[in-house]
């Protein structure tokens, strides 16, 4: 792609944080019944809705004509981008409704409805950013990267609302997601080096990128903190969010498009 695409960085990371938070709320509700948490359901839903609205507003700056954004829904039958926008709009609506209706105990059914719509956003985004023109990503990797980001950020920020009795559950999920994210990010570029010309160029670009190594360092640093403290310090989710923003900038800037080698030898 070879451009940082800041609006898309903001949209994908903030929306995945919101989806991950919703998923973690649904998990906690299922594990232990209706949850309250130290901060209350309303505060959690407000954070979820706020993150999603920030992402949606940020995405408008990617459009040449933001006022024509609704026309992106005209191709639901043929374009994953249209489906991504549809699911994102529905998910945003559910989060705003939940923020308005939630008392301290919240509405568990809205968490599950939001989770299903959020997974629709991640699947659609995974397909949108896996075109044949990006050989390194023309597979399930975008979906896997996005889902891992959602679980890391969801469990991290979810620890703010989990209460003492569920803090260990959030820490275990956060740790597992960090390990998966670290392995994925270390293995994928190395595998690409053994692929075709453009795929190898992408592997070399990622391994030579400061975005990539900063992201890997943040993932490893967060893992080290959780391993040492056995908890998620309140500041750690913010560090994880910054790491995901940097990593996503590299995702867009360092992935090589097939056209970049136009005229070159294969």
Beta strands, then each sheet from edge to edge (+ up, - down):
end
